[in-house]
């Protein structure tokens, strides 16, 4: 039986990440970066596509229990057997030179025989490496990749069925560490990491980082876990935050809505920045703001919706036919063709993010305002174009209401900057006129007076969960009857099992794709925010409590949720979902003490 998405836990070193299953198997790991080829790809295939399982000999099922060490990304997985109990501790220490995956086996009670099965498959499970011995280690090489495996203290390893195996017994208090280290195959072996010292320092470093969180209200543990997850999804050399650690986890089991999320989206920028700033993480917020500035530099006509970890622009989408996909959900894709779409909302996201950074006192950058002026000049001339919208539809461009609202946001933030900072120079009269013009058009063409709701696009009767952001963005006040009507309509028409879909996928869908998808978790957090803003705080808190209860056993959220069968869907863990949890918790419970 194929594992569920929620069966996985995340470990990482802020440059890449691995997923560890309930059965003690590392089923996903890309080296050396989030967007590199996977050397373990069982997540999207089977055991022959690469995995590394450490568990008691003869045990095939899930562990007895597992948990992160408090306020860390260090994972403990434990098994109770007839012979005793054993713990496997997994971590990826902060790298000095090369990425390391450390797995420490510790006897807890009795004497337990443990089995390790390592199958390395480079290039997303396609390439079996050449394995040899060197300096007492196992070395796997194929093309540009080299991986070293060592144990401390040494245990016997042998090759069998294109894998590397070991079997040993641990008694109470005994520890055996495995260290897997990657480096370019044309480079010499990097320095060896001390696995036990790496464990100690990793725990200390994560706990010190978590202690910086300034939020101390209800659901603090969930907020801190979400912040740790966002930190883990950050590519530390540049400050970029990837949308998720995975590619092609399906939005519908067996369906084709499978996308690569190992890149950085501008749509996340304002909400991510707000979450980090509100929780007291100014250094991380500034790193994300600086990544944003580097990524969007250049011709405003070339502004993309997403970029690579260092701001790379070319992210060509291809399919990997040798992988059957998670639970048979094909195709498996790497890269993302949506990078070439026009999404007008990203101009508003950038303007709003830079405005938020300025208000928060992030260190000034002399070119920021000139960049904003260039963006506004382009937007002034091009805002009437239809686009693919926030959700990257593949069914053709439309005049999406959310996109136009974000054009209004861009103009509004530009006007406010000039009003609040007299030292800045810009076309105040023109931007005020643009703001008024966009506002009037949206209210005329994007609003259905018969149903008292804004719509997904001009002239459409469909709805879109992004409309829930209208009061949060300041486009209309929360008590405006059109806002209240929109919130009610979205909840009624897009609600499913108490959560919210992005839009309808019935019949001829706007996204041009067959099949269905689950409820979108960040949209459900947006509904909680909108209910609170419109005076229904009790309902908002009840919805938040349900959403907070959807995290898996180690506190992680995917992109979507199927409320019928109670399963996670989509890429995992999803930054957008965790950003939603943090922002909504801080909105609903700010100033309260934890109960």
SULPE-V150836 format. One record per helix or strand. SS is the DSSP state (@ for helix, = for strand). FROM is the first residue (numbers start at 1). TO is the last residue. If there is no record, write none. Layout:
ss:SS from:FROM to:TO
ss:SS from:FROM to:TO
//
This chain:
ss:@ from:5 to:7
ss:= from:9 to:12
ss:= from:17 to:20
ss:= from:25 to:30
ss:= from:38 to:40
ss:@ from:42 to:44
ss:@ from:47 to:49
ss:= from:51 to:56
ss:= from:65 to:68
ss:= from:75 to:80
ss:= from:84 to:91
ss:= from:100 to:119
ss:= from:121 to:121
ss:@ from:122 to:125
ss:= from:127 to:128
ss:= from:130 to:134
ss:= from:137 to:142
ss:= from:145 to:152
ss:= from:157 to:160
ss:= from:163 to:172
ss:= from:175 to:184
ss:@ from:195 to:210
ss:@ from:220 to:232
ss:= from:234 to:235
ss:= from:240 to:241
ss:= from:244 to:244
ss:= from:247 to:247
ss:= from:260 to:260
ss:= from:264 to:265
ss:@ from:266 to:278
ss:@ from:282 to:296
ss:@ from:300 to:302
ss:= from:306 to:307
ss:= from:318 to:319
ss:@ from:326 to:328
ss:= from:333 to:334
ss:@ from:337 to:340
ss:@ from:345 to:359
ss:@ from:368 to:382
ss:= from:387 to:387
ss:= from:398 to:398
ss:= from:400 to:400
ss:@ from:401 to:420
ss:@ from:428 to:445
ss:= from:447 to:448
ss:= from:453 to:454
ss:= from:457 to:457
ss:@ from:465 to:473
ss:@ from:481 to:494
ss:= from:495 to:496
ss:= from:499 to:500
ss:= from:519 to:520
ss:@ from:521 to:533
ss:@ from:537 to:548
ss:= from:558 to:562
ss:= from:567 to:572
ss:= from:574 to:574
ss:@ from:575 to:589
//
